């Protein structure tokens, strides 16, 4: 069976072959990338806070250029609105564990409760504020 598949693939004219990724696959990769990015930023923020509270070391001056670069890349990749939501989530929600946090639709004024990066992603997707894939 493997030999038959191998022969069939070899006989295909690869110059005229066009392979496209499905929309579902693109969306899945986009979501995984978003969640990994947000979770990593949260971990970095938590580590910075921990070093400051436990050891009294303020690393903000040291990390500042790294964060500027990361912020610029996130704005470029996700767009202004999603980047603002990401940074709001990373910097704000972590300090208010027992308070509810919401993302508000600017047009309808409807508020969406968010506590996790997955909820943030789903609300951004629902509001259609991501840059086009």
C-alpha positions as semicolon CSV with decimal commas, in nm:
position;residue;x (nm);y (nm);z (nm)
1;X;0,000;0,000;0,000
2;X;0,280;0,242;0,088
3;X;0,453;0,174;-0,242
4;X;0,136;0,254;-0,434
5;X;0,097;0,584;-0,251
6;X;0,464;0,665;-0,307
7;X;0,435;0,593;-0,682
8;X;0,118;0,800;-0,707
9;X;0,284;1,097;-0,536
10;X;0,593;1,074;-0,754
11;X;0,381;1,077;-1,068
12;X;0,208;1,405;-0,972
13;X;0,323;1,713;-1,161
14;X;0,442;1,921;-0,865
15;X;0,492;2,238;-1,069
16;X;0,119;2,268;-1,127
17;X;0,019;2,153;-0,780
18;X;-0,132;2,414;-0,549
19;X;-0,179;2,322;-0,185
20;X;-0,382;2,553;0,039
21;X;-0,432;2,540;0,412
22;X;-0,793;2,514;0,526
23;X;-0,961;2,802;0,706
24;X;-1,018;2,579;1,009
25;X;-0,647;2,493;1,026
26;X;-0,550;2,862;1,000
27;X;-0,793;2,955;1,275
28;X;-0,664;2,676;1,499
29;X;-0,302;2,790;1,453
30;X;-0,407;3,151;1,512
31;X;-0,581;3,060;1,839
32;X;-0,287;2,849;1,962
33;X;-0,045;3,130;1,882
34;X;-0,264;3,387;2,058
35;X;-0,300;3,173;2,370
36;X;0,071;3,095;2,382
37;X;0,156;3,465;2,346
38;X;-0,086;3,579;2,617
39;X;0,011;3,301;2,858
40;X;0,380;3,377;2,808
41;X;0,323;3,749;2,871
42;X;0,129;3,667;3,189
43;X;0,414;3,441;3,306
44;X;0,671;3,714;3,239
45;X;0,460;3,968;3,429
46;X;0,414;3,731;3,722
47;X;0,787;3,657;3,732
48;X;0,873;4,028;3,727
49;X;0,628;4,094;4,010
50;X;0,764;3,799;4,210
51;X;1,126;3,914;4,178
52;X;1,021;4,261;4,294
53;X;0,810;4,147;4,590
54;X;1,043;3,869;4,710
55;X;1,381;4,027;4,644
56;X;1,309;4,397;4,604
57;X;1,465;4,399;4,257
58;X;1,297;4,629;4,007
59;X;1,371;4,488;3,662
60;X;1,153;4,731;3,468
61;X;1,446;4,941;3,344
62;X;1,625;4,627;3,230
63;X;1,317;4,476;3,062
64;X;1,186;4,799;2,909
65;X;1,344;4,763;2,565
66;X;1,236;4,399;2,542
67;X;0,878;4,492;2,623
68;X;0,884;4,776;2,371
69;X;0,989;4,531;2,102
70;X;0,729;4,273;2,208
71;X;0,454;4,537;2,217
72;X;0,543;4,661;1,868
73;X;0,531;4,307;1,729
74;X;0,198;4,235;1,896
75;X;0,045;4,557;1,760
76;X;0,173;4,470;1,413
77;X;0,052;4,111;1,422
78;X;-0,287;4,140;1,594
79;X;-0,385;4,502;1,528
80;X;-0,442;4,792;1,766
81;X;-0,766;4,679;1,930
82;X;-0,656;4,324;2,006
83;X;-0,316;4,445;2,128
84;X;-0,487;4,685;2,369
85;X;-0,704;4,400;2,498
86;X;-0,399;4,174;2,540
87;X;-0,205;4,433;2,739
88;X;-0,512;4,522;2,945
89;X;-0,555;4,155;3,029
90;X;-0,188;4,091;3,108
91;X;-0,138;4,404;3,319
92;X;-0,481;4,453;3,467
93;X;-0,667;4,133;3,525
94;X;-0,383;3,969;3,715
95;X;-0,402;4,231;3,988
96;X;-0,779;4,194;4,040
97;X;-0,829;3,822;4,095
98;X;-1,158;3,845;4,278
99;X;-1,317;4,117;4,063
100;X;-1,500;4,050;3,739
101;X;-1,340;4,188;3,423
102;X;-1,525;4,272;3,105
103;X;-1,455;4,358;2,744
104;X;-1,714;4,601;2,611
105;X;-1,825;4,618;2,249
106;X;-1,784;4,983;2,146
107;X;-2,083;4,969;1,911
108;X;-2,348;4,777;2,106
109;X;-2,209;4,852;2,455
110;X;-2,258;4,483;2,537
111;X;-2,012;4,359;2,800
112;X;-1,842;4,020;2,787
113;X;-1,701;3,871;3,106
114;X;-1,345;3,739;3,071
115;X;-1,123;3,553;3,315
116;X;-0,903;3,339;3,090
117;X;-0,694;3,392;2,776
118;X;-0,933;3,159;2,590
119;X;-1,227;3,381;2,684
120;X;-1,030;3,687;2,570
121;X;-0,962;3,517;2,236
122;X;-1,325;3,413;2,190
123;X;-1,455;3,763;2,265
124;X;-1,205;3,925;2,027
125;X;-1,308;3,677;1,759
126;X;-1,679;3,736;1,825
127;X;-1,628;4,113;1,802
128;X;-1,426;4,062;1,480
129;X;-1,139;4,284;1,592
130;X;-0,853;4,059;1,481
131;X;-0,653;4,155;1,175
132;X;-0,755;3,944;0,876
133;X;-0,586;3,604;0,863
